[in-house]
Amino acid sequence: MRLSTKISAAPLIALALFAAGCDNSGLTGVNHNPNAPPSVTPQFLFPSAVTDVVGRARGGGFDLTLTSLWAQHIAMDRFTDEDTYSIRPDNINGYWSGFYAGGLQDLATILGQNDAKTKPNLVAPALVMKSWTYGIMTDMWGDIPYSQANLSDPSRPPAYDPQKAIYAGILADLKSANTLSVAGTAGYGSADLIYNGDATKWKKFANSLRLRYALRLSKVDPATAQTEVAAAIAAGVFTSNADNALLRWPGDGTNNSPIYDNFVTRDDQHMSQTLVNTLKSLYISIGPTPADTVFDPRLAVYADPIISSPNKALYVGAPNGLQDDAAIAIGITNTSRVGVAYRGKTTPSILMAYSEVLFDEAEAAARGWAPGDAATLYNAAIQASMQYNGIADNVTAAYVASPRVAYSPSTGLQQIALQRWIALFSEGTEAYSSWRRTGVPDLQPGPAAITTPHIVARRLTYPVSEQSFNNAALQAAITAQGGALLSSRVWWDKP
C-alpha cells in the first residue's frame, strides 16, 4: 500500500529565489558589500525557513531518534541511548541551536522587515510557521527563550519565557494570522512550499493549529481551552485531506525526504512493539487461525513485513528501551522496518493533517466545548486517516463498526486519544505530546530506561551549551518550573 496523497515535485527554489531577489545593481560605495545585501527577499527566506524547521522536526534525528521513540511509534534496534532517555549532549545542543539559528531566524527576519498592514500574506504564513515551530520547542523543553529570541543582539542573552506566556503568544499569533490572510492579495506564490500562495488554506492551517494548542490546555486551564477551541473551530479549520499541511519533497537527490535520507545510511530505527501490538489488537475480524486476523489496515502501510519471513507477511515490533546488546540480539530481520510509503524519496513531511483536526473536534464535542456529535467526528477522523493512507472506505466502515473500535460515550475520550495517537504516525512531536496530555495509550518505560522514578520521560532536558552562554536565565527557568529533569512535567502536562 502507499499513501494516497498525491506527491507533486514542488521544487525547493531557494537558490533561484536568492539570485532573483538580490539585485545589487543599486548598491554603490566602498562600504557596501554586494555579496551581503542588508535585506533579503522574503521569497528566499520563507522556503529556506520552512524546509529548515520541518526538516529538523520531521527528520531522522529529532523525530526517528527522539520524539517518535518517546511516543513509542519507533524503537531502536541498535544504538539505544535515546530509547533509554540517555540523550547525547551534543544532540540536544544541536536540536536547540538548530531551530533558533536556522528557520526561526529567517522567520524573525521576515516578520521584522514586512509590515502586516501592507504585506499581510507575507506576514501571516510566517506567523503560522513561527507558531508551529515554537509549539514544538516549548512542548519539548517547557520554558524557553521566546519574546527575546532572535533579536540579533548577541550581547544580550535572552530571558526564558514561561510556557504559559508562550502559549498565549502562539494563540494570539495564530488568531492574527487568520485575520491577516486575505485571498487574492500578493504573497509568496510558488515560494510557498506548503500551499503555493493559497491564503485561504493558510487561514485554515492557522485555525487548526489554534485548535491543537488550545486542547493542550485542557488540564491546566480548561476555561481558556474551551474559549480558544470554540473560536478556532468557528474561524474555520481543515475540512478535508486537501487542506493537509504537507511539505512535499521533490526527491531529486538533493531535496529528498529527510526520513528517506536517514534510511539510506542507517537501519537502526524499526517499528515499536507498542504501536504494532496496538494495531494488531484493533482487529476487524478473525479467520480460521489467529494468523488470519484482519488487523487495523494501517499496519501494512506504517510497517514492512519482517525480512525473516519471506513466505508470510508478518509484522513484528521491536521493544523500546533495551540495552544495546539486548536489542542487537533480536536481529534486524526479525522486526519490521518503517513502511516504504513513509520512507520514500518523495514522502511528504506532515505538519498537520485533517484527521488530527477531526479528532480534536471530536474531543471538543465530547467535552461539550463545541458543537457536533463526538461519535460522528470520531468515525470521520478515522476515515480521514485511512483515506490518507490509501485504505478503501468499505474497509474503514468495517473497522469503525468492529467491537474494539466502535465509539462508546462512556469511553469516548480514551478512544479518541488512542486513535489520534495512531493517526499521528510520523509526527513524533505531536504523538508524544498527545500521550503526555491524555495518558493514552498506557506507555511503559523500557527495562533500561534511566529515568528516576522508572517512567517514560516527560520532557527533554536543556542543552549543556546554555550553561555556558545563558546560565543565569537557564537557572531561573529551571527554578521557576520546579526542576527540568527527564521526569519533570512541562506546564500543561498535569496528572
HUMOLIN-V450448 format. One record per residue. N is the residue number from 1. NEAR is the number of other ideal C-beta (glycine too) atoms within 8 Angstrom. Layout:
BEGIN
n->N near->NEAR
n->N near->NEAR
END
This chain:
BEGIN
n->1 near->9
n->2 near->7
n->3 near->12
n->4 near->8
n->5 near->9
n->6 near->4
n->7 near->10
n->8 near->5
n->9 near->9
n->10 near->9
n->11 near->7
n->12 near->11
n->13 near->9
n->14 near->10
n->15 near->6
n->16 near->7
n->17 near->13
n->18 near->11
n->19 near->7
n->20 near->9
n->21 near->10
n->22 near->10
n->23 near->6
n->24 near->7
n->25 near->4
n->26 near->5
n->27 near->8
n->28 near->4
n->29 near->5
n->30 near->3
n->31 near->3
n->32 near->7
n->33 near->4
n->34 near->7
n->35 near->3
n->36 near->5
n->37 near->8
n->38 near->3
n->39 near->5
n->40 near->10
n->41 near->11
n->42 near->12
n->43 near->12
n->44 near->14
n->45 near->13
n->46 near->17
n->47 near->16
n->48 near->11
n->49 near->16
n->50 near->13
n->51 near->14
n->52 near->12
n->53 near->15
n->54 near->11
n->55 near->10
n->56 near->14
n->57 near->11
n->58 near->15
n->59 near->12
n->60 near->12
n->61 near->12
n->62 near->12
n->63 near->16
n->64 near->14
n->65 near->11
n->66 near->15
n->67 near->12
n->68 near->14
n->69 near->18
n->70 near->11
n->71 near->14
n->72 near->12
n->73 near->13
n->74 near->14
n->75 near->18
n->76 near->17
n->77 near->12
n->78 near->9
n->79 near->6
n->80 near->13
n->81 near->8
n->82 near->13
n->83 near->13
n->84 near->13
n->85 near->11
n->86 near->7
n->87 near->11
n->88 near->8
n->89 near->8
n->90 near->6
n->91 near->12
n->92 near->14
n->93 near->11
n->94 near->9
n->95 near->14
n->96 near->13
n->97 near->10
n->98 near->10
n->99 near->13
n->100 near->11
n->101 near->7
n->102 near->12
n->103 near->15
n->104 near->16
n->105 near->10
n->106 near->13
n->107 near->14
n->108 near->12
n->109 near->10
n->110 near->15
n->111 near->11
n->112 near->6
n->113 near->7
n->114 near->12
n->115 near->6
n->116 near->10
n->117 near->4
n->118 near->6
n->119 near->9
n->120 near->12
n->121 near->16
n->122 near->13
n->123 near->15
n->124 near->18
n->125 near->17
n->126 near->15
n->127 near->15
n->128 near->15
n->129 near->14
n->130 near->13
n->131 near->15
n->132 near->12
n->133 near->14
n->134 near->14
n->135 near->12
n->136 near->10
n->137 near->10
n->138 near->16
n->139 near->11
n->140 near->9
n->141 near->13
n->142 near->12
n->143 near->13
n->144 near->14
n->145 near->12
n->146 near->12
n->147 near->8
n->148 near->9
n->149 near->11
n->150 near->7
n->151 near->8
n->152 near->4
n->153 near->5
n->154 near->4
n->155 near->3
n->156 near->7
n->157 near->7
n->158 near->10
n->159 near->9
n->160 near->13
n->161 near->13
n->162 near->9
n->163 near->13
n->164 near->9
n->165 near->10
n->166 near->14
n->167 near->14
n->168 near->8
n->169 near->12
n->170 near->13
n->171 near->12
n->172 near->8
n->173 near->12
n->174 near->17
n->175 near->12
n->176 near->11
n->177 near->17
n->178 near->14
n->179 near->6
n->180 near->12
n->181 near->15
n->182 near->8
n->183 near->7
n->184 near->4
n->185 near->8
n->186 near->5
n->187 near->10
n->188 near->13
n->189 near->9
n->190 near->8
n->191 near->12
n->192 near->14
n->193 near->11
n->194 near->13
n->195 near->10
n->196 near->9
n->197 near->11
n->198 near->9
n->199 near->14
n->200 near->8
n->201 near->10
n->202 near->16
n->203 near->14
n->204 near->13
n->205 near->16
n->206 near->17
n->207 near->15
n->208 near->16
n->209 near->14
n->210 near->16
n->211 near->17
n->212 near->13
n->213 near->15
n->214 near->13
n->215 near->13
n->216 near->12
n->217 near->14
n->218 near->9
n->219 near->8
n->220 near->8
n->221 near->8
n->222 near->8
n->223 near->6
n->224 near->9
n->225 near->14
n->226 near->10
n->227 near->8
n->228 near->14
n->229 near->15
n->230 near->11
n->231 near->10
n->232 near->14
n->233 near->12
n->234 near->6
n->235 near->11
n->236 near->7
n->237 near->12
n->238 near->12
n->239 near->6
n->240 near->7
n->241 near->10
n->242 near->4
n->243 near->12
n->244 near->12
n->245 near->11
n->246 near->10
n->247 near->12
n->248 near->11
n->249 near->15
n->250 near->11
n->251 near->13
n->252 near->8
n->253 near->4
n->254 near->5
n->255 near->9
n->256 near->13
n->257 near->14
n->258 near->12
n->259 near->17
n->260 near->14
n->261 near->10
n->262 near->14
n->263 near->13
n->264 near->5
n->265 near->5
n->266 near->7
n->267 near->7
n->268 near->9
n->269 near->16
n->270 near->16
n->271 near->18
n->272 near->15
n->273 near->12
n->274 near->13
n->275 near->14
n->276 near->15
n->277 near->9
n->278 near->12
n->279 near->14
n->280 near->12
n->281 near->7
n->282 near->11
n->283 near->12
n->284 near->10
n->285 near->8
n->286 near->7
n->287 near->8
n->288 near->3
n->289 near->5
n->290 near->5
n->291 near->6
n->292 near->8
n->293 near->10
n->294 near->9
n->295 near->11
n->296 near->12
n->297 near->15
n->298 near->13
n->299 near->12
n->300 near->10
n->301 near->15
n->302 near->13
n->303 near->14
n->304 near->8
n->305 near->10
n->306 near->12
n->307 near->7
n->308 near->7
n->309 near->9
n->310 near->4
n->311 near->3
n->312 near->6
n->313 near->6
n->314 near->7
n->315 near->15
n->316 near->11
n->317 near->16
n->318 near->14
n->319 near->11
n->320 near->14
n->321 near->11
n->322 near->14
n->323 near->9
n->324 near->9
n->325 near->6
n->326 near->10
n->327 near->16
n->328 near->9
n->329 near->6
n->330 near->11
n->331 near->8
n->332 near->11
n->333 near->6
n->334 near->8
n->335 near->14
n->336 near->13
n->337 near->11
n->338 near->15
n->339 near->12
n->340 near->7
n->341 near->12
n->342 near->13
n->343 near->13
n->344 near->10
n->345 near->8
n->346 near->12
n->347 near->14
n->348 near->12
n->349 near->14
n->350 near->11
n->351 near->10
n->352 near->13
n->353 near->15
n->354 near->13
n->355 near->13
n->356 near->16
n->357 near->13
n->358 near->13
n->359 near->15
n->360 near->13
n->361 near->15
n->362 near->16
n->363 near->13
n->364 near->15
n->365 near->14
n->366 near->11
n->367 near->9
n->368 near->4
n->369 near->9
n->370 near->9
n->371 near->3
n->372 near->10
n->373 near->6
n->374 near->14
n->375 near->10
n->376 near->8
n->377 near->14
n->378 near->16
n->379 near->10
n->380 near->9
n->381 near->18
n->382 near->15
n->383 near->11
n->384 near->14
n->385 near->14
n->386 near->14
n->387 near->12
n->388 near->14
n->389 near->14
n->390 near->10
n->391 near->12
n->392 near->5
n->393 near->9
n->394 near->6
n->395 near->11
n->396 near->14
n->397 near->8
n->398 near->10
n->399 near->14
n->400 near->12
n->401 near->7
n->402 near->12
n->403 near->4
n->404 near->7
n->405 near->12
n->406 near->8
n->407 near->11
n->408 near->7
n->409 near->8
n->410 near->4
n->411 near->7
n->412 near->14
n->413 near->10
n->414 near->9
n->415 near->12
n->416 near->15
n->417 near->13
n->418 near->11
n->419 near->14
n->420 near->14
n->421 near->13
n->422 near->13
n->423 near->13
n->424 near->12
n->425 near->11
n->426 near->12
n->427 near->12
n->428 near->18
n->429 near->13
n->430 near->10
n->431 near->15
n->432 near->13
n->433 near->10
n->434 near->13
n->435 near->13
n->436 near->11
n->437 near->12
n->438 near->9
n->439 near->7
n->440 near->10
n->441 near->8
n->442 near->5
n->443 near->9
n->444 near->5
n->445 near->12
n->446 near->11
n->447 near->8
n->448 near->10
n->449 near->13
n->450 near->8
n->451 near->12
n->452 near->5
n->453 near->5
n->454 near->6
n->455 near->9
n->456 near->10
n->457 near->12
n->458 near->11
n->459 near->13
n->460 near->11
n->461 near->8
n->462 near->12
n->463 near->10
n->464 near->9
n->465 near->9
n->466 near->12
n->467 near->7
n->468 near->6
n->469 near->7
n->470 near->9
n->471 near->9
n->472 near->7
n->473 near->13
n->474 near->12
n->475 near->8
n->476 near->10
n->477 near->14
n->478 near->10
n->479 near->7
n->480 near->9
n->481 near->12
n->482 near->5
n->483 near->6
n->484 near->11
n->485 near->6
n->486 near->11
n->487 near->9
n->488 near->12
n->489 near->8
n->490 near->14
n->491 near->12
n->492 near->12
n->493 near->10
n->494 near->6
n->495 near->1
END
